[in-house]
């Protein structure tokens, strides 16, 4: 029976994580470019200084 190649499996897992992280970063950058930033809306609505 052949021995499992743990180094290969580990490397593949690391590459998959890196690829997923890069894709997530690209999606975040695209959202910023489109002008969608949920953090801005929350700050603008909450800090206007008026009591309702």
C-alpha distance matrix in Angstrom:
0.0 3.8 6.6 9.4 12.4 15.1 17.9 17.6 17.8 20.7 22.5 22.3 23.7 26.4 27.4 27.8 29.9 32.0 32.6 33.6 35.9 37.6 38.2 39.7 42.0 43.1 44.1 46.1 47.9 48.8 50.2 52.3 53.6 54.6 56.7 54.8 54.5 54.7 55.5 58.8 60.0 59.5 61.3 64.2 64.8 64.6 66.7 69.8 72.1 73.8 74.0 73.6
3.8 0.0 3.8 6.5 9.0 12.1 14.4 14.0 14.7 17.5 19.0 19.1 20.8 23.2 24.1 24.8 27.0 28.8 29.5 30.8 33.0 34.5 35.3 36.9 39.0 40.1 41.2 43.2 44.9 45.9 47.4 49.4 50.6 51.8 53.9 52.1 51.8 52.2 52.9 56.1 57.5 57.1 58.8 61.6 62.5 62.4 64.3 67.4 69.7 71.5 71.9 71.6
6.6 3.8 0.0 3.8 6.4 8.9 11.5 11.9 12.4 14.8 16.6 17.2 18.5 20.7 22.1 22.9 24.8 26.6 27.7 28.9 30.8 32.5 33.6 35.0 36.9 38.3 39.5 41.2 42.9 44.2 45.7 47.4 48.8 50.2 52.1 50.3 49.7 50.1 50.6 53.8 55.3 54.8 56.3 59.3 60.1 59.9 61.7 64.9 67.1 69.0 69.4 69.2
9.4 6.5 3.8 0.0 3.8 5.8 8.9 9.0 8.8 11.3 13.4 13.7 14.8 17.3 18.7 19.3 21.1 23.1 24.1 25.2 27.1 28.9 29.9 31.3 33.2 34.7 35.8 37.5 39.3 40.5 41.9 43.7 45.2 46.5 48.3 46.5 46.0 46.3 46.8 50.1 51.6 51.0 52.6 55.5 56.4 56.2 58.0 61.2 63.4 65.3 65.7 65.5
12.4 9.0 6.4 3.8 0.0 3.8 5.6 5.6 6.6 8.9 10.3 11.1 12.8 14.6 15.9 17.1 18.9 20.5 21.7 23.1 24.8 26.4 27.7 29.2 30.9 32.3 33.7 35.4 36.9 38.2 39.9 41.5 42.8 44.3 46.2 44.6 44.0 44.6 45.1 48.2 49.9 49.5 50.9 53.8 54.9 54.7 56.4 59.5 61.8 63.9 64.4 64.4
15.1 12.1 8.9 5.8 3.8 0.0 3.8 5.4 5.1 6.0 8.5 9.9 10.5 12.2 14.2 15.3 16.5 18.3 19.9 21.1 22.5 24.4 25.8 27.0 28.6 30.4 31.7 33.1 34.7 36.3 37.7 39.2 40.8 42.4 44.0 42.3 41.5 41.9 42.2 45.4 47.1 46.5 47.9 50.9 51.9 51.6 53.2 56.5 58.6 60.7 61.2 61.3
17.9 14.4 11.5 8.9 5.6 3.8 0.0 3.8 5.5 5.1 6.1 8.6 9.9 10.5 12.2 14.2 15.4 16.4 18.3 20.0 21.0 22.5 24.4 25.8 27.0 28.7 30.4 31.7 33.0 34.8 36.4 37.6 39.1 40.9 42.6 41.1 40.3 41.1 41.2 44.2 46.2 45.8 46.9 49.9 51.2 50.9 52.3 55.5 57.8 60.0 60.7 60.9
17.6 14.0 11.9 9.0 5.6 5.4 3.8 0.0 3.8 5.4 5.1 6.2 8.6 9.9 10.6 12.3 14.3 15.3 16.5 18.4 20.0 21.2 22.6 24.4 25.8 27.1 28.8 30.5 31.7 33.1 35.0 36.5 37.6 39.3 41.2 39.8 39.4 40.3 40.7 43.7 45.5 45.3 46.7 49.4 50.7 50.7 52.3 55.3 57.7 59.9 60.7 60.7
17.8 14.7 12.4 8.8 6.6 5.1 5.5 3.8 0.0 3.8 5.5 5.1 6.2 8.7 9.9 10.6 12.4 14.3 15.4 16.6 18.4 20.1 21.2 22.6 24.5 26.0 27.2 28.9 30.5 31.8 33.3 35.0 36.4 37.9 39.7 38.0 37.5 38.1 38.6 41.7 43.3 43.0 44.5 47.3 48.4 48.4 50.1 53.2 55.5 57.5 58.2 58.1
20.7 17.5 14.8 11.3 8.9 6.0 5.1 5.4 3.8 0.0 3.8 5.5 5.1 6.2 8.6 9.9 10.6 12.3 14.3 15.4 16.5 18.5 20.1 21.2 22.6 24.5 26.0 27.2 28.8 30.5 31.9 33.3 34.9 36.5 38.1 36.5 35.6 36.2 36.4 39.6 41.4 40.9 42.2 45.1 46.3 46.1 47.7 50.8 53.1 55.2 55.9 56.0
22.5 19.0 16.6 13.4 10.3 8.5 6.1 5.1 5.5 3.8 0.0 3.8 5.4 5.1 6.1 8.6 9.9 10.5 12.2 14.2 15.3 16.5 18.4 20.0 21.1 22.6 24.5 25.9 27.0 28.7 30.5 31.8 33.0 34.9 36.7 35.3 34.7 35.7 36.0 38.9 40.9 40.7 41.9 44.6 46.1 46.1 47.5 50.5 52.9 55.2 56.1 56.3
22.3 19.1 17.2 13.7 11.1 9.9 8.6 6.2 5.1 5.5 3.8 0.0 3.8 5.5 5.1 6.2 8.7 9.9 10.6 12.3 14.2 15.4 16.6 18.4 20.0 21.2 22.7 24.5 25.9 27.2 28.9 30.6 31.7 33.2 35.2 33.8 33.5 34.4 35.1 38.0 39.7 39.7 41.2 43.8 45.0 45.3 46.9 49.8 52.4 54.4 55.3 55.2
23.7 20.8 18.5 14.8 12.8 10.5 9.9 8.6 6.2 5.1 5.4 3.8 0.0 3.8 5.5 5.1 6.3 8.7 10.0 10.6 12.3 14.4 15.5 16.6 18.5 20.2 21.3 22.7 24.5 26.0 27.3 28.9 30.5 31.9 33.6 31.9 31.3 31.9 32.5 35.6 37.2 36.9 38.4 41.2 42.3 42.3 44.1 47.1 49.5 51.5 52.2 52.2
26.4 23.2 20.7 17.3 14.6 12.2 10.5 9.9 8.7 6.2 5.1 5.5 3.8 0.0 3.8 5.4 5.1 6.2 8.6 9.9 10.5 12.4 14.3 15.4 16.5 18.5 20.1 21.2 22.7 24.5 26.0 27.2 28.8 30.6 32.1 30.7 29.9 30.7 31.0 33.9 35.9 35.7 36.9 39.6 41.0 41.0 42.4 45.5 47.9 50.1 51.0 51.2
27.4 24.1 22.1 18.7 15.9 14.2 12.2 10.6 9.9 8.6 6.1 5.1 5.5 3.8 0.0 3.8 5.4 5.1 6.1 8.6 9.8 10.6 12.3 14.2 15.3 16.6 18.5 20.1 21.2 22.7 24.6 25.9 27.1 28.8 30.8 29.6 29.2 30.4 31.0 33.7 35.6 35.8 37.1 39.6 41.1 41.4 42.8 45.7 48.3 50.5 51.6 51.7
27.8 24.8 22.9 19.3 17.1 15.3 14.2 12.3 10.6 9.9 8.6 6.2 5.1 5.4 3.8 0.0 3.8 5.5 5.2 6.1 8.6 10.0 10.6 12.3 14.3 15.5 16.6 18.5 20.1 21.3 22.8 24.6 25.9 27.3 29.2 27.7 27.4 28.4 29.3 32.1 33.7 33.9 35.4 37.9 39.1 39.6 41.3 44.1 46.8 48.7 49.6 49.5
29.9 27.0 24.8 21.1 18.9 16.5 15.4 14.3 12.4 10.6 9.9 8.7 6.3 5.1 5.4 3.8 0.0 3.8 5.5 5.2 6.1 8.6 10.0 10.5 12.3 14.3 15.4 16.6 18.4 20.1 21.3 22.8 24.5 26.0 27.5 25.8 25.2 25.9 26.5 29.4 31.2 31.1 32.5 35.2 36.4 36.6 38.2 41.2 43.7 45.7 46.7 46.7
32.0 28.8 26.6 23.1 20.5 18.3 16.4 15.3 14.3 12.3 10.5 9.9 8.7 6.2 5.1 5.5 3.8 0.0 3.8 5.5 5.1 6.2 8.7 9.9 10.6 12.4 14.4 15.5 16.6 18.5 20.2 21.3 22.7 24.6 26.2 25.0 24.4 25.7 26.1 28.7 30.8 31.0 32.1 34.6 36.3 36.6 37.9 40.7 43.4 45.6 46.8 47.0
32.6 29.5 27.7 24.1 21.7 19.9 18.3 16.5 15.4 14.3 12.2 10.6 10.0 8.6 6.1 5.2 5.5 3.8 0.0 3.8 5.4 5.2 6.2 8.6 9.9 10.7 12.5 14.4 15.4 16.7 18.6 20.2 21.2 22.8 24.9 23.7 23.7 25.2 26.1 28.5 30.4 31.0 32.3 34.5 36.1 36.8 38.2 40.9 43.7 45.7 47.0 47.0
33.6 30.8 28.9 25.2 23.1 21.1 20.0 18.4 16.6 15.4 14.2 12.3 10.6 9.9 8.6 6.1 5.2 5.5 3.8 0.0 3.8 5.5 5.1 6.2 8.7 9.9 10.7 12.5 14.4 15.4 16.8 18.6 20.1 21.3 23.2 21.5 21.4 22.4 23.4 26.2 27.7 28.1 29.7 32.0 33.3 33.9 35.6 38.3 41.1 43.0 44.1 43.9
35.9 33.0 30.8 27.1 24.8 22.5 21.0 20.0 18.4 16.5 15.3 14.2 12.3 10.5 9.8 8.6 6.1 5.1 5.4 3.8 0.0 3.8 5.5 5.1 6.2 8.7 10.0 10.7 12.4 14.4 15.5 16.7 18.6 20.2 21.6 20.1 19.5 20.6 21.2 23.8 25.8 26.1 27.3 29.7 31.3 31.7 33.1 35.9 38.7 40.7 42.0 42.1
37.6 34.5 32.5 28.9 26.4 24.4 22.5 21.2 20.1 18.5 16.5 15.4 14.4 12.4 10.6 10.0 8.6 6.2 5.2 5.5 3.8 0.0 3.8 5.4 5.1 6.2 8.7 9.9 10.6 12.4 14.4 15.4 16.5 18.5 20.3 19.4 19.2 21.1 21.7 23.9 26.1 26.8 27.9 30.0 31.8 32.6 33.8 36.3 39.3 41.4 42.9 43.1
38.2 35.3 33.6 29.9 27.7 25.8 24.4 22.6 21.2 20.1 18.4 16.6 15.5 14.3 12.3 10.6 10.0 8.7 6.2 5.1 5.5 3.8 0.0 3.8 5.4 5.1 6.3 8.7 9.9 10.6 12.5 14.4 15.4 16.7 18.8 17.7 18.1 19.8 21.1 23.2 24.9 25.9 27.4 29.2 30.8 31.9 33.4 35.7 38.8 40.7 42.1 41.9
39.7 36.9 35.0 31.3 29.2 27.0 25.8 24.4 22.6 21.2 20.0 18.4 16.6 15.4 14.2 12.3 10.5 9.9 8.6 6.2 5.1 5.4 3.8 0.0 3.8 5.4 5.1 6.3 8.7 10.0 10.8 12.6 14.4 15.6 17.1 15.4 15.2 16.6 17.7 20.2 21.8 22.5 24.1 26.1 27.6 28.4 30.0 32.5 35.5 37.3 38.6 38.5
42.0 39.0 36.9 33.2 30.9 28.6 27.0 25.8 24.5 22.6 21.1 20.0 18.5 16.5 15.3 14.3 12.3 10.6 9.9 8.7 6.2 5.1 5.4 3.8 0.0 3.8 5.4 5.1 6.2 8.7 10.0 10.7 12.4 14.4 15.7 14.7 14.2 16.2 16.8 18.9 21.1 22.0 23.0 25.0 26.9 27.7 28.9 31.3 34.3 36.4 38.1 38.2
43.1 40.1 38.3 34.7 32.3 30.4 28.7 27.1 26.0 24.5 22.6 21.2 20.2 18.5 16.6 15.5 14.3 12.4 10.7 9.9 8.7 6.2 5.1 5.4 3.8 0.0 3.8 5.4 5.1 6.2 8.7 9.9 10.5 12.4 14.5 14.0 14.5 17.0 18.1 19.7 21.7 23.1 24.3 25.8 27.7 29.1 30.2 32.3 35.6 37.5 39.3 39.3
44.1 41.2 39.5 35.8 33.7 31.7 30.4 28.8 27.2 26.0 24.5 22.7 21.3 20.1 18.5 16.6 15.4 14.4 12.5 10.7 10.0 8.7 6.3 5.1 5.4 3.8 0.0 3.8 5.4 5.1 6.3 8.7 9.9 10.7 12.7 11.5 12.3 14.3 16.1 17.8 19.3 20.8 22.4 23.8 25.3 26.8 28.4 30.4 33.7 35.3 36.9 36.6
46.1 43.2 41.2 37.5 35.4 33.1 31.7 30.5 28.9 27.2 25.9 24.5 22.7 21.2 20.1 18.5 16.6 15.5 14.4 12.5 10.7 9.9 8.7 6.3 5.1 5.4 3.8 0.0 3.8 5.4 5.2 6.3 8.8 10.0 11.0 9.6 9.4 11.6 12.8 14.6 16.5 17.8 19.0 20.6 22.4 23.7 25.0 27.2 30.4 32.2 33.9 33.9
47.9 44.9 42.9 39.3 36.9 34.7 33.0 31.7 30.5 28.8 27.0 25.9 24.5 22.7 21.2 20.1 18.4 16.6 15.4 14.4 12.4 10.6 9.9 8.7 6.2 5.1 5.4 3.8 0.0 3.8 5.4 5.1 6.2 8.7 10.0 10.0 10.4 13.4 14.3 15.3 17.5 19.4 20.1 21.3 23.6 25.1 25.9 27.8 31.1 33.1 35.2 35.3
48.8 45.9 44.2 40.5 38.2 36.3 34.8 33.1 31.8 30.5 28.7 27.2 26.0 24.5 22.7 21.3 20.1 18.5 16.7 15.4 14.4 12.4 10.6 10.0 8.7 6.2 5.1 5.4 3.8 0.0 3.8 5.4 5.1 6.2 8.8 8.9 10.6 13.6 15.4 16.0 17.7 19.9 21.1 21.8 23.8 25.8 26.9 28.4 32.0 33.6 35.6 35.4
50.2 47.4 45.7 41.9 39.9 37.7 36.4 35.0 33.3 31.9 30.5 28.9 27.3 26.0 24.6 22.8 21.3 20.2 18.6 16.8 15.5 14.4 12.5 10.8 10.0 8.7 6.3 5.2 5.4 3.8 0.0 3.8 5.5 5.1 6.5 5.5 7.1 10.0 12.1 12.8 14.1 16.3 17.8 18.5 20.3 22.3 23.6 25.2 28.7 30.2 32.0 31.8
52.3 49.4 47.4 43.7 41.5 39.2 37.6 36.5 35.0 33.3 31.8 30.6 28.9 27.2 25.9 24.6 22.8 21.3 20.2 18.6 16.7 15.4 14.4 12.6 10.7 9.9 8.7 6.3 5.1 5.4 3.8 0.0 3.8 5.4 5.2 5.6 6.2 9.8 10.9 11.0 13.1 15.5 16.2 16.8 19.2 21.0 21.8 23.4 26.8 28.7 30.9 31.0
53.6 50.6 48.8 45.2 42.8 40.8 39.1 37.6 36.4 34.9 33.0 31.7 30.5 28.8 27.1 25.9 24.5 22.7 21.2 20.1 18.6 16.5 15.4 14.4 12.4 10.5 9.9 8.8 6.2 5.1 5.5 3.8 0.0 3.8 5.3 7.5 9.3 13.0 14.4 13.8 15.7 18.5 19.1 19.1 21.6 23.8 24.4 25.5 29.1 30.8 33.3 33.3
54.6 51.8 50.2 46.5 44.3 42.4 40.9 39.3 37.9 36.5 34.9 33.2 31.9 30.6 28.8 27.3 26.0 24.6 22.8 21.3 20.2 18.5 16.7 15.6 14.4 12.4 10.7 10.0 8.7 6.2 5.1 5.4 3.8 0.0 3.8 5.6 8.7 11.9 14.2 13.4 14.4 17.5 18.7 18.3 20.3 22.9 23.9 24.7 28.5 29.7 32.0 31.7
56.7 53.9 52.1 48.3 46.2 44.0 42.6 41.2 39.7 38.1 36.7 35.2 33.6 32.1 30.8 29.2 27.5 26.2 24.9 23.2 21.6 20.3 18.8 17.1 15.7 14.5 12.7 11.0 10.0 8.8 6.5 5.2 5.3 3.8 0.0 3.8 6.2 9.5 11.3 10.0 11.1 14.4 15.2 14.7 16.8 19.5 20.3 21.0 24.7 26.1 28.5 28.3
54.8 52.1 50.3 46.5 44.6 42.3 41.1 39.8 38.0 36.5 35.3 33.8 31.9 30.7 29.6 27.7 25.8 25.0 23.7 21.5 20.1 19.4 17.7 15.4 14.7 14.0 11.5 9.6 10.0 8.9 5.5 5.6 7.5 5.6 3.8 0.0 3.8 6.4 9.1 8.7 9.2 12.1 13.7 13.7 15.3 17.7 19.2 20.3 23.9 25.1 27.1 26.7
54.5 51.8 49.7 46.0 44.0 41.5 40.3 39.4 37.5 35.6 34.7 33.5 31.3 29.9 29.2 27.4 25.2 24.4 23.7 21.4 19.5 19.2 18.1 15.2 14.2 14.5 12.3 9.4 10.4 10.6 7.1 6.2 9.3 8.7 6.2 3.8 0.0 3.8 5.5 5.8 7.2 9.4 10.7 11.5 13.3 15.2 16.5 18.2 21.6 23.2 25.1 25.0
54.7 52.2 50.1 46.3 44.6 41.9 41.1 40.3 38.1 36.2 35.7 34.4 31.9 30.7 30.4 28.4 25.9 25.7 25.2 22.4 20.6 21.1 19.8 16.6 16.2 17.0 14.3 11.6 13.4 13.6 10.0 9.8 13.0 11.9 9.5 6.4 3.8 0.0 3.8 5.5 5.4 6.6 8.9 10.2 11.1 12.7 14.7 16.6 19.8 21.1 22.6 22.3
55.5 52.9 50.6 46.8 45.1 42.2 41.2 40.7 38.6 36.4 36.0 35.1 32.5 31.0 31.0 29.3 26.5 26.1 26.1 23.4 21.2 21.7 21.1 17.7 16.8 18.1 16.1 12.8 14.3 15.4 12.1 10.9 14.4 14.2 11.3 9.1 5.5 3.8 0.0 3.8 5.5 5.4 6.4 8.7 10.3 11.0 12.4 14.8 17.8 19.7 21.3 21.6
58.8 56.1 53.8 50.1 48.2 45.4 44.2 43.7 41.7 39.6 38.9 38.0 35.6 33.9 33.7 32.1 29.4 28.7 28.5 26.2 23.8 23.9 23.2 20.2 18.9 19.7 17.8 14.6 15.3 16.0 12.8 11.0 13.8 13.4 10.0 8.7 5.8 5.5 3.8 0.0 3.8 5.6 5.3 6.1 8.7 10.2 10.9 12.6 16.0 17.9 20.0 20.5
60.0 57.5 55.3 51.6 49.9 47.1 46.2 45.5 43.3 41.4 40.9 39.7 37.2 35.9 35.6 33.7 31.2 30.8 30.4 27.7 25.8 26.1 24.9 21.8 21.1 21.7 19.3 16.5 17.5 17.7 14.1 13.1 15.7 14.4 11.1 9.2 7.2 5.4 5.5 3.8 0.0 3.8 5.5 5.2 6.2 8.6 10.3 11.6 15.0 16.2 18.0 17.9
59.5 57.1 54.8 51.0 49.5 46.5 45.8 45.3 43.0 40.9 40.7 39.7 36.9 35.7 35.8 33.9 31.1 31.0 31.0 28.1 26.1 26.8 25.9 22.5 22.0 23.1 20.8 17.8 19.4 19.9 16.3 15.5 18.5 17.5 14.4 12.1 9.4 6.6 5.4 5.6 3.8 0.0 3.8 5.6 5.4 6.1 8.6 10.8 13.6 14.9 16.2 16.3
61.3 58.8 56.3 52.6 50.9 47.9 46.9 46.7 44.5 42.2 41.9 41.2 38.4 36.9 37.1 35.4 32.5 32.1 32.3 29.7 27.3 27.9 27.4 24.1 23.0 24.3 22.4 19.0 20.1 21.1 17.8 16.2 19.1 18.7 15.2 13.7 10.7 8.9 6.4 5.3 5.5 3.8 0.0 3.8 5.6 5.3 6.0 8.7 11.4 13.6 15.4 16.3
64.2 61.6 59.3 55.5 53.8 50.9 49.9 49.4 47.3 45.1 44.6 43.8 41.2 39.6 39.6 37.9 35.2 34.6 34.5 32.0 29.7 30.0 29.2 26.1 25.0 25.8 23.8 20.6 21.3 21.8 18.5 16.8 19.1 18.3 14.7 13.7 11.5 10.2 8.7 6.1 5.2 5.6 3.8 0.0 3.8 5.7 5.8 6.7 10.2 11.9 14.3 15.0
64.8 62.5 60.1 56.4 54.9 51.9 51.2 50.7 48.4 46.3 46.1 45.0 42.3 41.0 41.1 39.1 36.4 36.3 36.1 33.3 31.3 31.8 30.8 27.6 26.9 27.7 25.3 22.4 23.6 23.8 20.3 19.2 21.6 20.3 16.8 15.3 13.3 11.1 10.3 8.7 6.2 5.4 5.6 3.8 0.0 3.8 5.9 6.4 9.5 10.1 11.8 11.9
64.6 62.4 59.9 56.2 54.7 51.6 50.9 50.7 48.4 46.1 46.1 45.3 42.3 41.0 41.4 39.6 36.6 36.6 36.8 33.9 31.7 32.6 31.9 28.4 27.7 29.1 26.8 23.7 25.1 25.8 22.3 21.0 23.8 22.9 19.5 17.7 15.2 12.7 11.0 10.2 8.6 6.1 5.3 5.7 3.8 0.0 3.8 6.0 7.9 9.2 10.3 11.2
66.7 64.3 61.7 58.0 56.4 53.2 52.3 52.3 50.1 47.7 47.5 46.9 44.1 42.4 42.8 41.3 38.2 37.9 38.2 35.6 33.1 33.8 33.4 30.0 28.9 30.2 28.4 25.0 25.9 26.9 23.6 21.8 24.4 23.9 20.3 19.2 16.5 14.7 12.4 10.9 10.3 8.6 6.0 5.8 5.9 3.8 0.0 3.8 5.5 8.2 10.3 12.2
69.8 67.4 64.9 61.2 59.5 56.5 55.5 55.3 53.2 50.8 50.5 49.8 47.1 45.5 45.7 44.1 41.2 40.7 40.9 38.3 35.9 36.3 35.7 32.5 31.3 32.3 30.4 27.2 27.8 28.4 25.2 23.4 25.5 24.7 21.0 20.3 18.2 16.6 14.8 12.6 11.6 10.8 8.7 6.7 6.4 6.0 3.8 0.0 3.8 5.7 8.8 10.7
72.1 69.7 67.1 63.4 61.8 58.6 57.8 57.7 55.5 53.1 52.9 52.4 49.5 47.9 48.3 46.8 43.7 43.4 43.7 41.1 38.7 39.3 38.8 35.5 34.3 35.6 33.7 30.4 31.1 32.0 28.7 26.8 29.1 28.5 24.7 23.9 21.6 19.8 17.8 16.0 15.0 13.6 11.4 10.2 9.5 7.9 5.5 3.8 0.0 3.8 6.7 9.6
73.8 71.5 69.0 65.3 63.9 60.7 60.0 59.9 57.5 55.2 55.2 54.4 51.5 50.1 50.5 48.7 45.7 45.6 45.7 43.0 40.7 41.4 40.7 37.3 36.4 37.5 35.3 32.2 33.1 33.6 30.2 28.7 30.8 29.7 26.1 25.1 23.2 21.1 19.7 17.9 16.2 14.9 13.6 11.9 10.1 9.2 8.2 5.7 3.8 0.0 3.8 6.4
74.0 71.9 69.4 65.7 64.4 61.2 60.7 60.7 58.2 55.9 56.1 55.3 52.2 51.0 51.6 49.6 46.7 46.8 47.0 44.1 42.0 42.9 42.1 38.6 38.1 39.3 36.9 33.9 35.2 35.6 32.0 30.9 33.3 32.0 28.5 27.1 25.1 22.6 21.3 20.0 18.0 16.2 15.4 14.3 11.8 10.3 10.3 8.8 6.7 3.8 0.0 3.8
73.6 71.6 69.2 65.5 64.4 61.3 60.9 60.7 58.1 56.0 56.3 55.2 52.2 51.2 51.7 49.5 46.7 47.0 47.0 43.9 42.1 43.1 41.9 38.5 38.2 39.3 36.6 33.9 35.3 35.4 31.8 31.0 33.3 31.7 28.3 26.7 25.0 22.3 21.6 20.5 17.9 16.3 16.3 15.0 11.9 11.2 12.2 10.7 9.6 6.4 3.8 0.0
